[in-house]
Amino acid sequence: MSAEPLLSLKNIRVTFGGVRALKGVSFEVNPGEVHCLAGENGCGKSTLIKVITGVYTPEEGAELIFDGKPIAAMTPTLAQSLGIQVIWQDLALFGEMSVAENIGFQLAVNARYGLIDKRAIEEAAKKALARLGVSLDIHQPLKELPIAQRQIVAIARALVGEARLVFMDEPTASLTQSEADYLIDIVRTLSASGVAVVFVSHRLAEVLEISHRITVLRDGALVGVYPVEGMTQSRVTELMTGRNFDSNVIAADHDDAPVVLSVRNLTRHGEFTNVSFDLRRGETLGITGLLGAGRTELALTLFGMRKPHSGEILLEGQKVNFGSNRDAISAGIAYLSEDRLSLGLNQPQSIADNLVMASLNRLLSGGLISPSRKASVVSHWISELGVKIGLPEDPIRTLSGGNQQRVAIAKWLAIGPKILILDAPTVGVDVGARAGIFEIVRKLAAEGLSIILISDEPPEVYFNADRVIHMVEGRFQAVYDPRHTSLHTLEAAVYA
């Protein structure tokens, strides 16, 4: 790699409404380097990327140099012309358009007189894919591709824009391990061709695998820049949060506890088949497996959102047939959706309104919602779960991902459930907030709540559940006791 940085920033300060988002941050990337930008949600990563791409203008005194040349005022157009590209987590692709049209989109936008050269677009797409060593049907509609291949299309589009520096925001968040490994190989190909890649990810194992250096931000300030050699996940976590988290198996024996939920030969065609298990009081049952294993479909069926085709569900020994999720809620089953933003919470509404959304019937007095009861419930759960807020009346979207998730959990705890189903509860939540969420889970289980913990990340269920069920293509493959098996064994089974 060149000794001269491709990108160099110094003294980057950005303030929003009196809140300092970046506090004199310095950052640099070398040509062909894979550089990790690490930090908890809200630490300033996205703000820094938007400064680099010209979306935000830093305060006076900032210095930005690209390829040895000072940039007085970065703009999105200038950034693109310099070869700075960002692949955001939502990819910003067009499902109805073909692979070629998505890859060559900028060529179409820049076409003179609106005359689009379809052949040129297809040739550009072929060259970009060939550079990545990938073969895709360029005429196939993008919506027909799995998410991993859409990621590749987004990368190929960046190459058509003559990318020299590519930012990847959580590129593996929705991928299986094998898909993530494939994407990492693509990143290595980019790096070998001289393209610098800045990798933003909460999956620290892959960060250590792919990166040359790591820049850590915390609360808008630079913690430091570190070589990957000798770095560990626990050390990166400590640098990001300023705290040390222990990973210990917490599994315990609940054989003497009463059975709260029994599932017998539950089947929903095309989604899961002959699923059977018992869940006992105070037990945390982990369910893991690759995306598409049927985990969420099973959870939605237990929650009354979908009807099983055969089998039975027994709650405290009594057979139940839920006609809707309202029936499940009345029976004491709560479900925290994996899609917090669109299904778990109402973003424009207040923190307080979101928190009491599922328990309004408990707040009634004379047919109307009692303001004092509402305030009491909100105050109790915000305190109980340690939610960091300004005012209860503030919109929920003003909170960090971790605090939003705590409110989403509180929403269900307010109904007084017997069973809490947590479906991928740490998606989009940083490492420090994850630890806090699992502390809450352990406390709830210790108080007697029965919990089903669903995650596609084996370490989450291994370290936070009493038993772990491995689900494959709609069937329960095996049951693991973390006290008597290793994480390596579980991961090897899941990623086989």
C-alpha positions as CSV (number, residue, x, y, z in Angstrom):
1,M,0.0,0.0,0.0
2,S,1.1,3.6,-0.7
3,A,2.6,5.5,2.2
4,E,0.6,8.5,1.2
5,P,-3.1,8.4,2.4
6,L,-5.8,8.4,-0.2
7,L,-8.0,10.3,2.2
8,S,-7.0,12.4,5.2
9,L,-9.2,14.3,7.6
10,K,-8.2,16.4,10.5
11,N,-10.1,18.4,13.2
12,I,-13.6,17.5,12.0
13,R,-16.2,19.1,14.2
14,V,-19.9,18.9,13.6
15,T,-22.7,20.3,15.9
16,F,-26.4,19.7,15.7
17,G,-28.7,21.9,17.8
18,G,-26.0,22.4,20.4
19,V,-25.0,18.7,20.5
20,R,-21.5,18.1,19.4
21,A,-21.7,15.1,17.0
22,L,-18.0,15.1,16.1
23,K,-15.3,16.5,18.4
24,G,-12.2,17.2,16.4
25,V,-12.0,13.8,14.8
26,S,-9.1,12.8,12.5
27,F,-9.4,9.9,10.1
28,E,-7.4,8.6,7.1
29,V,-7.5,5.7,4.7
30,N,-4.7,4.4,2.5
31,P,-5.1,3.2,-1.1
32,G,-6.3,-0.4,-1.3
33,E,-6.8,-0.6,2.4
34,V,-9.7,-2.2,4.2
35,H,-10.3,0.0,7.1
36,C,-12.9,-0.6,9.8
37,L,-14.8,2.4,11.3
38,A,-16.0,1.1,14.6
39,G,-18.2,2.5,17.4
40,E,-21.6,2.2,19.0
41,N,-24.7,3.7,17.4
42,G,-24.6,7.4,17.8
43,C,-20.9,7.6,18.1
44,G,-20.5,9.7,15.0
45,K,-19.8,7.1,12.2
46,S,-22.6,8.1,9.9
47,T,-21.9,11.8,10.5
48,L,-18.3,11.4,9.6
49,I,-19.2,9.5,6.4
50,K,-21.6,12.3,5.5
51,V,-18.8,14.9,6.0
52,I,-16.6,12.9,3.7
53,T,-19.3,12.6,1.0
54,G,-20.3,16.3,1.2
55,V,-23.7,15.9,2.8
56,Y,-22.6,17.8,6.0
57,T,-20.1,20.7,6.1
58,P,-17.7,20.6,9.1
59,E,-17.0,23.6,11.2
60,E,-14.2,26.0,10.5
61,G,-10.7,24.6,11.0
62,A,-11.4,21.3,9.4
63,E,-8.9,19.8,6.9
64,L,-9.9,17.4,4.2
65,I,-7.3,16.1,1.7
66,F,-8.0,13.5,-1.1
67,D,-5.2,12.0,-3.1
68,G,-2.8,14.7,-1.9
69,K,-5.1,17.6,-2.8
70,P,-6.8,19.8,-0.3
71,I,-10.6,20.0,-0.6
72,A,-11.9,23.4,0.4
73,A,-15.6,22.5,0.2
74,M,-16.7,18.9,-0.4
75,T,-20.1,18.4,-2.1
76,P,-21.9,15.1,-3.1
77,T,-21.2,15.8,-6.7
78,L,-17.5,16.4,-6.1
79,A,-17.2,13.3,-3.9
80,Q,-18.7,11.2,-6.6
81,S,-16.4,12.7,-9.3
82,L,-13.4,11.8,-7.0
83,G,-14.6,8.2,-6.8
84,I,-16.0,8.2,-3.3
85,Q,-19.0,5.9,-3.1
86,V,-21.2,4.8,-0.2
87,I,-23.2,1.6,-0.1
88,W,-25.8,2.2,2.6
89,Q,-27.5,-0.6,4.5
90,D,-30.7,-0.2,2.4
91,L,-28.6,-0.4,-0.8
92,A,-30.8,2.1,-2.6
93,L,-31.4,-0.2,-5.6
94,F,-34.5,-0.6,-7.8
95,G,-36.3,-3.9,-7.6
96,E,-38.2,-3.6,-10.8
97,M,-35.1,-2.8,-12.9
98,S,-32.7,-5.3,-14.2
99,V,-29.3,-6.1,-12.8
100,A,-27.6,-4.2,-15.7
101,E,-29.9,-1.2,-15.3
102,N,-29.1,-1.0,-11.6
103,I,-25.4,-1.3,-12.1
104,G,-25.3,1.3,-15.0
105,F,-27.9,3.6,-13.4
106,Q,-25.6,6.6,-13.3
107,L,-24.8,6.2,-17.0
108,A,-28.6,6.4,-17.7
109,V,-28.9,9.5,-15.5
110,N,-26.1,11.2,-17.2
111,A,-27.3,10.3,-20.7
112,R,-27.3,13.2,-23.2
113,Y,-30.7,14.5,-24.4
114,G,-32.3,11.6,-22.5
115,L,-31.0,9.0,-25.0
116,I,-30.1,5.9,-23.0
117,D,-27.5,3.6,-24.6
118,K,-28.7,0.2,-23.4
119,R,-25.7,-1.6,-24.9
120,A,-23.3,0.6,-23.1
121,I,-25.1,0.1,-19.9
122,E,-25.0,-3.7,-20.3
123,E,-21.3,-3.6,-21.3
124,A,-20.5,-1.5,-18.2
125,A,-22.4,-4.0,-16.0
126,K,-20.5,-7.0,-17.5
127,K,-17.1,-5.3,-16.9
128,A,-17.9,-4.3,-13.3
129,L,-19.1,-7.9,-12.5
130,A,-16.0,-9.4,-14.2
131,R,-13.8,-7.1,-12.2
132,L,-15.4,-8.7,-9.1
133,G,-15.1,-12.2,-10.5
134,V,-18.8,-12.6,-10.3
135,S,-21.3,-14.0,-12.9
136,L,-24.9,-12.8,-12.7
137,D,-27.7,-12.7,-15.3
138,I,-27.6,-9.0,-16.1
139,H,-31.1,-9.1,-17.6
140,Q,-32.7,-10.6,-14.4
141,P,-34.9,-8.3,-12.4
142,L,-33.1,-7.2,-9.2
143,K,-36.1,-8.2,-7.0
144,E,-35.5,-11.8,-7.9
145,L,-32.0,-11.9,-6.4
146,P,-31.2,-12.8,-2.8
147,I,-29.9,-10.0,-0.6
148,A,-26.2,-11.2,-1.0
149,Q,-26.3,-10.8,-4.7
150,R,-28.0,-7.4,-4.4
151,Q,-25.0,-6.4,-2.3
152,I,-22.8,-7.4,-5.2
153,V,-24.9,-5.4,-7.6
154,A,-24.5,-2.3,-5.4
155,I,-20.7,-2.8,-5.3
156,A,-20.6,-3.2,-9.1
157,R,-22.6,0.0,-9.5
158,A,-19.9,1.8,-7.4
159,L,-17.2,0.4,-9.8
160,V,-19.1,1.8,-12.8
161,G,-18.7,5.2,-11.0
162,E,-14.9,4.6,-11.0
163,A,-14.8,4.1,-7.3
164,R,-11.5,4.6,-5.5
165,L,-13.0,4.7,-2.0
166,V,-16.1,2.7,-1.0
167,F,-17.9,2.9,2.3
168,M,-19.9,-0.1,3.2
169,D,-22.5,0.4,6.0
170,E,-23.4,-2.9,7.7
171,P,-23.0,-4.9,4.5
172,T,-23.5,-8.3,6.1
173,A,-26.3,-7.5,8.6
174,S,-28.9,-9.5,6.6
175,L,-26.6,-12.2,5.3
176,T,-26.0,-15.8,6.4
177,Q,-22.4,-16.7,7.3
178,S,-21.7,-18.3,3.9
179,E,-23.1,-15.2,2.1
180,A,-21.0,-13.0,4.4
181,D,-17.9,-15.0,3.7
182,Y,-18.6,-14.6,-0.1
183,L,-19.0,-10.8,0.3
184,I,-15.8,-10.6,2.3
185,D,-14.0,-12.3,-0.6
186,I,-15.4,-9.6,-2.9
187,V,-14.0,-7.0,-0.5
188,R,-10.6,-8.6,-0.7
189,T,-10.9,-8.5,-4.5
190,L,-11.6,-4.8,-4.4
191,S,-8.7,-4.2,-2.1
192,A,-6.3,-6.1,-4.3
193,S,-7.4,-4.0,-7.2
194,G,-6.4,-0.8,-5.4
195,V,-9.9,0.3,-4.2
196,A,-10.0,1.4,-0.6
197,V,-12.9,0.1,1.5
198,V,-14.2,1.5,4.8
199,F,-16.2,-1.3,6.5
200,V,-18.8,-0.4,9.1
201,S,-20.1,-3.5,10.9
202,H,-21.3,-4.7,14.3
203,R,-20.0,-8.2,13.5
204,L,-16.6,-7.9,15.1
205,A,-15.4,-11.3,14.0
206,E,-15.6,-10.3,10.4
207,V,-14.1,-6.9,11.1
208,L,-11.0,-8.5,12.5
209,E,-10.9,-10.9,9.6
210,I,-11.1,-8.4,6.8
211,S,-9.6,-5.2,8.0
212,H,-6.0,-3.8,8.0
213,R,-6.7,-1.1,10.6
214,I,-9.5,-0.1,12.9
215,T,-10.5,3.5,13.8
216,V,-12.7,3.6,16.9
217,L,-15.1,6.5,17.8
218,R,-16.9,7.0,21.1
219,D,-19.3,9.8,21.8
220,G,-18.2,11.7,18.8
221,A,-14.5,11.6,19.7
222,L,-11.6,9.6,18.3
223,V,-10.5,6.9,20.7
224,G,-7.7,5.7,18.5
225,V,-6.5,3.9,15.3
226,Y,-5.3,0.4,15.8
227,P,-3.7,-2.4,13.6
228,V,-5.7,-5.5,13.5
229,E,-2.8,-7.7,14.5
230,G,-3.2,-8.8,18.1
231,M,-6.7,-7.2,18.4
232,T,-9.5,-9.3,19.9
233,Q,-13.3,-8.8,19.8
234,S,-13.4,-8.1,23.5
235,R,-10.7,-5.5,23.2
236,V,-12.6,-3.7,20.3
237,T,-15.7,-3.9,22.4
238,E,-13.9,-2.3,25.4
239,L,-12.5,0.5,23.2
240,M,-16.0,1.2,21.7
241,T,-17.8,1.3,25.0
242,G,-15.2,2.1,27.6
243,R,-16.5,-1.0,29.5
244,N,-15.5,-4.7,29.7
245,F,-18.1,-7.3,29.0
246,D,-17.7,-10.9,30.1
247,S,-19.1,-13.7,28.0
248,N,-20.1,-16.5,30.3
249,V,-22.6,-19.4,29.8
250,I,-25.6,-18.7,32.0
251,A,-27.6,-21.9,31.2
252,A,-29.4,-23.5,34.1
253,D,-31.6,-26.5,34.7
254,H,-35.3,-25.8,34.7
255,D,-36.6,-29.4,34.6
256,D,-38.4,-29.0,37.9
257,A,-40.2,-25.8,36.8
258,P,-43.8,-26.1,35.6
259,V,-44.4,-26.2,31.8
260,V,-45.9,-22.9,30.6
261,L,-46.0,-23.7,26.8
262,S,-46.2,-27.0,25.0
263,V,-46.0,-27.2,21.2
264,R,-46.9,-30.6,19.6
265,N,-46.2,-31.4,16.0
266,L,-47.0,-27.9,14.9
267,T,-46.9,-27.6,11.1
268,R,-47.5,-24.8,8.6
269,H,-47.0,-25.9,5.1
270,G,-44.0,-24.4,3.3
271,E,-42.7,-22.8,6.6
272,F,-42.2,-25.4,9.3
273,T,-43.0,-29.0,10.0
274,N,-43.7,-31.2,13.1
275,V,-42.3,-28.7,15.6
276,S,-42.5,-29.9,19.2
277,F,-41.0,-28.4,22.4
278,D,-41.8,-27.4,26.0
279,L,-41.0,-24.1,27.6
280,R,-40.8,-23.9,31.4
281,R,-41.3,-21.1,33.8
282,G,-38.3,-18.9,34.1
283,E,-36.5,-20.6,31.2
284,T,-34.9,-18.9,28.2
285,L,-35.2,-21.1,25.1
286,G,-32.9,-20.1,22.3
287,I,-33.8,-20.8,18.6
288,T,-31.1,-20.3,16.0
289,G,-30.5,-21.1,12.4
290,L,-29.9,-19.5,9.1
291,L,-32.3,-17.0,7.5
292,G,-35.2,-18.9,6.0
293,A,-35.1,-21.6,8.6
294,G,-38.7,-20.8,9.7
295,R,-37.9,-19.2,13.0
296,T,-40.0,-16.0,12.5
297,E,-42.8,-17.9,10.9
298,L,-43.0,-20.2,14.0
299,A,-43.0,-17.2,16.3
300,L,-45.8,-15.5,14.4
301,T,-47.8,-18.6,14.6
302,L,-47.3,-18.9,18.4
303,F,-48.4,-15.2,18.5
304,G,-51.6,-15.8,16.6
305,M,-50.6,-13.9,13.5
306,R,-50.6,-17.1,11.4
307,K,-52.8,-20.2,11.6
308,P,-51.1,-23.6,11.8
309,H,-52.3,-26.3,9.4
310,S,-51.9,-29.1,12.0
311,G,-50.5,-29.7,15.5
312,E,-51.4,-28.1,18.7
313,I,-50.4,-25.3,21.2
314,L,-51.0,-25.8,24.9
315,L,-50.7,-22.9,27.3
316,E,-50.4,-24.1,30.9
317,G,-51.9,-27.4,29.9
318,Q,-54.9,-26.0,28.1
319,K,-55.2,-26.2,24.3
320,V,-55.4,-22.8,22.6
321,N,-56.5,-21.8,19.1
322,F,-55.6,-18.2,18.5
323,G,-57.7,-16.4,16.0
324,S,-55.5,-13.3,16.1
325,N,-52.6,-11.7,18.0
326,R,-55.2,-10.1,20.3
327,D,-56.1,-13.6,21.5
328,A,-52.4,-14.4,22.1
329,I,-51.9,-11.1,24.0
330,S,-55.0,-11.8,26.1
331,A,-53.6,-15.2,26.9
332,G,-50.3,-13.7,28.1
333,I,-48.0,-14.1,25.0
334,A,-46.0,-11.1,23.9
335,Y,-43.9,-10.9,20.7
336,L,-41.1,-8.5,20.0
337,S,-40.8,-8.2,16.2
338,E,-37.4,-8.3,14.5
339,D,-38.5,-5.3,12.5
340,R,-38.5,-2.7,15.2
341,L,-38.7,0.3,12.9
342,S,-41.9,-0.5,11.0
343,L,-43.6,-3.2,13.1
344,G,-42.4,-2.8,16.7
345,L,-42.8,0.9,17.2
346,N,-44.6,3.9,15.7
347,Q,-41.7,6.3,15.0
348,P,-43.6,9.6,14.8
349,Q,-45.4,8.9,18.1
350,S,-44.1,9.7,21.5
351,I,-42.0,7.5,23.8
352,A,-44.9,7.3,26.2
353,D,-47.5,6.4,23.6
354,N,-45.3,3.7,22.2
355,L,-44.7,2.2,25.6
356,V,-48.4,1.9,26.5
357,M,-49.5,0.9,23.0
358,A,-50.2,-2.8,23.9
359,S,-51.7,-2.1,27.4
360,L,-54.2,0.6,26.9
361,N,-57.0,-1.5,28.4
362,R,-55.1,-1.4,31.7
363,L,-55.1,2.4,31.8
364,L,-58.8,2.9,31.5
365,S,-60.8,4.7,34.1
366,G,-64.5,5.3,33.3
367,G,-63.9,4.3,29.7
368,L,-61.1,6.8,29.2
369,I,-57.4,6.5,29.5
370,S,-56.2,7.8,32.9
371,P,-53.3,10.2,32.4
372,S,-52.0,9.4,35.9
373,R,-52.1,5.7,35.3
374,K,-50.4,6.2,32.0
375,A,-47.7,8.4,33.5
376,S,-47.2,5.9,36.3
377,V,-46.7,2.9,33.9
378,V,-44.3,4.9,31.6
379,S,-42.3,6.1,34.6
380,H,-42.1,2.6,36.1
381,W,-40.8,0.9,32.9
382,I,-38.4,3.6,31.9
383,S,-36.9,3.4,35.3
384,E,-37.0,-0.4,35.4
385,L,-35.3,-1.0,32.1
386,G,-33.0,2.0,32.3
387,V,-34.2,3.8,29.2
388,K,-32.3,7.0,28.5
389,I,-34.7,9.6,27.4
390,G,-35.3,13.4,27.4
391,L,-39.0,13.6,28.0
392,P,-41.7,10.9,27.7
393,E,-43.4,13.2,25.2
394,D,-40.4,13.2,22.8
395,P,-40.9,11.2,19.6
396,I,-39.5,7.6,19.8
397,R,-37.3,8.3,16.8
398,T,-35.2,10.6,18.9
399,L,-33.8,7.7,20.8
400,S,-30.9,5.5,19.9
401,G,-31.5,2.0,18.6
402,G,-30.7,0.4,21.9
403,N,-33.1,2.7,23.9
404,Q,-35.8,2.2,21.3
405,Q,-35.5,-1.6,21.8
406,R,-35.8,-1.1,25.5
407,V,-39.1,0.8,25.0
408,A,-40.3,-2.0,22.6
409,I,-39.6,-4.6,25.4
410,A,-41.3,-2.4,28.0
411,K,-44.3,-2.1,25.7
412,W,-44.8,-5.8,26.1
413,L,-43.8,-6.1,29.7
414,A,-46.6,-3.6,30.5
415,I,-49.2,-6.3,29.6
416,G,-47.9,-8.6,32.3
417,P,-47.0,-11.5,29.9
418,K,-46.4,-15.2,30.8
419,I,-44.3,-15.7,27.7
420,L,-42.1,-13.2,25.9
421,I,-40.9,-14.0,22.3
422,L,-37.8,-12.0,21.3
423,D,-37.2,-12.2,17.6
424,A,-33.7,-11.0,16.7
425,P,-33.8,-8.4,19.6
426,T,-30.4,-6.9,18.8
427,V,-30.7,-6.2,15.0
428,G,-29.3,-2.7,14.4
429,V,-28.2,-2.4,18.1
430,D,-24.6,-1.8,18.9
431,V,-22.4,-4.0,21.2
432,G,-22.9,-2.0,24.4
433,A,-26.7,-1.8,24.0
434,R,-26.8,-5.5,23.2
435,A,-25.2,-6.3,26.5
436,G,-27.8,-4.1,28.3
437,I,-30.7,-5.9,26.5
438,F,-29.4,-9.3,27.5
439,E,-29.0,-8.1,31.1
440,I,-32.7,-7.3,31.0
441,V,-33.5,-10.7,29.5
442,R,-31.7,-12.5,32.3
443,K,-33.4,-10.4,35.0
444,L,-36.8,-11.1,33.5
445,A,-36.1,-14.9,33.4
446,A,-34.9,-14.8,37.0
447,E,-38.2,-13.2,37.9
448,G,-40.1,-16.2,36.3
449,L,-40.9,-14.9,32.8
450,S,-40.6,-17.6,30.2
451,I,-38.6,-16.4,27.1
452,I,-38.1,-17.6,23.6
453,L,-35.0,-15.9,22.2
454,I,-34.6,-16.1,18.4
455,S,-31.3,-15.1,16.7
456,D,-29.3,-16.0,13.6
457,E,-26.2,-15.3,15.6
458,P,-25.2,-18.5,17.6
459,P,-23.2,-16.6,20.3
460,E,-26.3,-14.7,21.3
461,V,-28.3,-17.8,22.1
462,Y,-25.3,-19.7,23.4
463,F,-24.5,-17.2,26.1
464,N,-28.0,-16.1,26.9
465,A,-30.2,-19.2,26.8
466,D,-30.7,-22.3,28.9
467,R,-31.2,-24.5,25.9
468,V,-30.6,-23.9,22.2
469,I,-32.6,-25.4,19.4
470,H,-31.0,-25.4,15.9
471,M,-33.7,-25.0,13.2
472,V,-33.0,-26.0,9.6
473,E,-35.5,-25.5,6.7
474,G,-38.5,-25.5,9.0
475,R,-37.5,-28.4,11.2
476,F,-35.9,-28.7,14.6
477,Q,-32.5,-30.3,13.8
478,A,-30.9,-30.6,17.3
479,V,-31.1,-29.3,20.9
480,Y,-27.9,-28.1,22.6
481,D,-27.1,-27.4,26.3
482,P,-24.5,-24.6,26.5
483,R,-23.2,-26.2,29.7
484,H,-22.2,-29.3,27.9
485,T,-21.3,-28.2,24.4
486,S,-18.9,-25.5,22.9
487,L,-19.8,-22.5,20.9
488,H,-17.6,-23.8,18.2
489,T,-19.8,-27.0,18.0
490,L,-23.0,-24.9,17.7
491,E,-21.5,-22.6,15.1
492,A,-20.2,-25.5,13.0
493,A,-23.6,-27.1,13.0
494,V,-25.4,-23.8,12.1
495,Y,-23.0,-22.8,9.3
496,A,-22.4,-26.3,7.9
